[in-house]
Amino acid sequence: MAQPLIRLKDVTKTYTRGGETLTVLNRLALDMEEGGYFALMGPSGSGKTTLLNLIGGLDRADHGLVAVAGEDLTVLEGAALSAWRARTVGFVFQGFNLIPVLTALENVELPLKLTGLSGKARREHALHALELVGLSDRAKHRPGQLSGGQEQRVAIARAVVSDPKLILADEPTGDLDRASAEQVLTLLDKLNTQMKKTILMVTHDPHAAQHARTIVHLDKGQLGRIEHNQPAAARA
């Protein structure tokens, strides 16, 4: 049997605030297969974003196994962790996180600065990613010249430009109107079904979650029910 792309076993994460220890994730165990589309839901404070950060190598568990794409992230650190993250994971955030003084093309090209690609090759890759999200005609526009939905699509282009195995999306439609949100969700569907990207999306929006094939519920740092769903892309 093939190994899951993401394996979590006995994962615990705590934070200390004001002298009090808060358990955010409590002995969590979960496997996620490669090529899956997962929505992570739960009330505020349930540990969703913390879990996303552990899987993306942005934070470290206090205890347990966090293995992604064959690497044990609990022992990977420093330059090796940064290199793993650059080649394995694409991040999409609610706030877009684009650099205002850079064009869309320059923002998308940023992750490739860590590679050995030439400037010409980086631009070609970035233009291809912008074409994928339907924004090749906005390559020279800065974020302030784009709508919120267009900014998020630029952020998705930046996330996929290095051809990662895994897309981690934290409330990717949270700041968007319904029409723009639908465009972003349709794009994530395409990345999953056509480009075979594994997607893990944190969302409060039940409509957004219905685009996933598996809906995972967290509550107080522990795994709740898991729903298996026919995704919106298949129902269309």
N, C-alpha and C positions, 0 to 999 in steps of 0.2 A: 504494500500500500504506500502511495506517495506521501511524503511528509507535508504537513500543512505549511503554508507560507508564513503564518503567524501562529506561534505556540506560546500560550501563557499558562504557567503552572504555579499555583500557590503564591500568587503575586500580592504583595502587601506594600502599601505606600503610606507613610505618615508625614505630617507636618507639625511643627511646633509653633504655636501662636500664643503670645502672652503667658508663657510658661505652661500652657496646656497642650498635650499631644492629641492631635486629631488624626484618626485613621480614615484616610480617603478611599483606599482600596484594601479590601480585607480577604486575603487568601483566594484571590480570583483565579479561576482556571477556565480556559477557552481556547479552542483551535479554530482557525479560519483558513479555508482552502484557497489556493492560488486561483485567480480568475473570478473570485466571488465579489459580490457587491453587498456590503454590510452597512446598515444604518444603526448607529448607537444612540439610544434614547434613554431618558430618565430625567427626574427633576433636577433643578439647580442644586449643586453640591453633591451629586451622586457619584462623581468621579469620572465623568465622560472625558473631559478635556485632559485630565491627568493621565488617563489610560492612553489617549491618543499620543500624548507627549512621550510616554514610556515606549510605545511601539515605534515612534519616529526617532528615538534616540536623543530626544531633547531633555529628558529627565531620566533618572535611574531609580529602579525599585529598591526598597529597603531589603526585601526578601523575595525569593522565588525566581523562576525562570521566565525571561522574556527573550524568545528566539524569533528572529525575523529573517526570512530568506537565507536560512542556514547559518546565521550568526547569533551567538549568545551575547545579547547586548549588556548583560550584567557584568561581563568581563572586558568588553571592548571599550577603549577610551582614547582620548587625545586625537592625534592625527588619523589613527586607524578608524575611529568612530566617525570622524568628519568625512573621510573618504567613503566609508560605507554608506553614510547618509546621502552623500552627493550622487552616488550611482544607483541607489536603491529606492529612495523615497522622494516623492514630490508633494509639497505642502500647499494647501489652499486655505486661507484664513478668512474669517468674516470681514475683517477690515481691509482686505486686499493687500496691504503692505507693499504697495508700489512706491518707488522713489520719485517724488514729484518733478525733479529737475531732469529726469531721463525720459526719453521717448519710450513708446510701447516696445519698439524693437530693442532698445538698450536694456529695458527692464527684463525682457524675456531672455536676453543674451547673458545676463548676469551669472546664472549658475554655471555656464560653460567657461567662465573665466578660471575656474578651478581645474579645467581639463587642459590637455596639451594641444587642443585644436587651434588652428591658425585663426586670425581675425576674420578672414573670408569664410572659412568653414563655420565659425560661430554665427556669423550673420545669416548664412544659408540655412542653418538649423533653426535659428530664431524666426526667420521669415516663414519657414515651413510650419512651425508651431502656430504662428499667427494665422496662417492660411487655414490650419486645422480648426481653429476656433472662429473662423469667419471674419477676421479683422486684418487681413493683409493690407487693406486700404487705409488702415489707421496706424501703420507702422511708425510714422513720423510724428504722431500726436503724443503730447504729454498727458499724464493722468487727468490733469485739470480740464482738458479738452474733451474728455470722454464721459459718457454716462456711467452710473454705478454698475449697470449690467456689463457694459463694455470693459470697465476696469476689472471686474471679476473674471471675465473671459481672458483678458491679458494675463491675469494671475494664474489661470489654469494653463495657458500656453507656457508660462514660465515653469510651472510644475512639471510639465511633460516634456520640456525641450531636451532633457538629458535621457529620455526614454527609460524612466524608472519602472520597477515592477509594481510599486505600490503608490497609490494616491491617498493621502490623508487630508480630509476636508473637514474643517471645524466651522460649523454653521455657515456653509458657503452661500446660502440664500438669505441669511438673517438680516442684511441691510438692504435688500432689494425689493422692488415692487413685484407684484405677482407675475407680470409679463416677463420681466428680466429674470426672475427666479426660474421661470419655466424654461427659458433659453439655457440657463446654466445647468439645470437638471437634465435637459435633453442632451447637452454636451457630455455630461458625466455618463449618461446612458451609452452614448457613442463610444466613449473611451473604454467602457467595460465590455460592450458587446462586439465592437469591431476591432478594437486595438488590444483587447484581452488584458486590460489593466485591472488589477485588484483594487477595489475602492472601499475605504472605510470612512464613513461620513457621520460626524456628530450632528444631530439636528433635534430641535424642539418641534419641528413642523411635521405633523402626521402625513401631510400630502407629499412632502419631500421624501419621507421614509418609505412611502409606497413605491418609489422608484428602485428601491433595493430588493435583492432576492432574500436576504436574511435580516430581520430586525432583532437586535439584541437589546434587552432592557437592563439597565443598571439601577439599583436602589440602595443607597447608603453604602456604596462601595462593594456591593455584592451582586452577583449575577442573578437576574430575575428570569422572566420567561424569554424564550427564543421563538420567534415567529418565522415560518418559511412562507415566502410570498412569491406570486408570479409578478415579476417587475413590470413597471409601466411600459417599458420598451417592448416587452413581449405582448402586452395587451393591446398596443396601438395597432 
